[in-house]
Amino acid sequence: MSAYEGSELLKKVERYEAAVKELQAAHEDVKGVLIEAILFDRWQTLGEQLGFQAEAPRKEEPNRDLAQLNQQISAMSDAWSR
């Protein structure tokens, strides 16, 4: 094996080792997400067995605050104009 071939082989091994580390990190990330989901589902099941009910998530209404603010501004303008 020439020095060039040895150098190329070393580069390929380094790339392989980096890919394995990246795959292991991705595996741990996915595992963490799945465990969280499973634990959350189990937590909800236990809560239901104990008689608790989960609240439905509220929808965000970004324009609600803006509309309320506009009403307050209109009321202040009317009060100042009198």
C-alpha positions in Angstrom: 0.0 0.0 0.0 1.4 3.3 -1.0 1.5 6.4 1.2 -1.2 7.9 -1.1 -3.5 4.9 -0.7 -2.9 4.9 3.1 -3.8 8.6 3.3 -7.0 8.0 1.3 -7.9 5.1 3.4 -7.3 7.2 6.6 -9.6 9.9 5.2 -12.3 7.4 4.4 -12.1 5.9 7.9 -12.3 9.3 9.5 -15.4 10.1 7.3 -16.9 6.7 8.4 -16.3 7.4 12.1 -17.8 10.9 11.8 -20.9 9.4 10.1 -21.3 6.8 12.8 -21.1 9.5 15.5 -23.7 11.6 13.7 -26.0 8.5 13.3 -25.6 7.8 17.0 -26.5 11.4 17.9 -29.5 11.3 15.7 -30.6 8.0 17.2 -30.4 9.5 20.7 -32.4 12.5 19.6 -35.2 10.3 18.1 -35.1 8.1 21.2 -35.5 11.1 23.5 -38.5 12.4 21.5 -40.2 8.9 21.5 -39.6 8.5 25.2 -41.1 11.9 25.9 -44.2 11.0 23.8 -44.6 7.7 25.5 -44.2 9.2 28.9 -46.7 11.9 28.1 -49.3 9.4 26.8 -48.8 7.3 29.9 -49.2 10.4 32.1 -52.4 11.3 30.3 -53.7 7.7 30.7 -53.0 7.7 34.4 -54.7 11.1 34.8 -57.8 9.8 33.1 -57.8 6.8 35.3 -57.7 9.1 38.3 -60.6 11.2 36.9 -58.7 14.1 35.5 -59.5 15.5 32.1 -57.1 17.2 29.8 -58.1 20.6 28.6 -58.3 21.2 24.9 -55.5 23.5 23.8 -56.7 27.0 23.2 -56.4 28.4 19.8 -54.2 31.5 19.5 -56.1 34.5 18.6 -53.5 37.2 17.8 -56.0 39.7 16.4 -58.2 39.5 19.6 -55.7 41.5 21.6 -55.4 44.0 18.7 -59.2 44.4 18.4 -59.4 44.9 22.2 -56.7 47.5 22.0 -58.5 49.3 19.2 -61.7 49.4 21.3 -59.8 50.9 24.2 -58.2 53.5 21.9 -61.6 54.5 20.5 -63.0 54.8 24.0 -60.1 57.0 25.1 -60.4 59.2 21.9 -64.1 59.6 22.6 -63.5 60.6 26.2 -60.8 63.1 25.3 -62.9 64.7 22.6 -65.7 65.6 25.0 
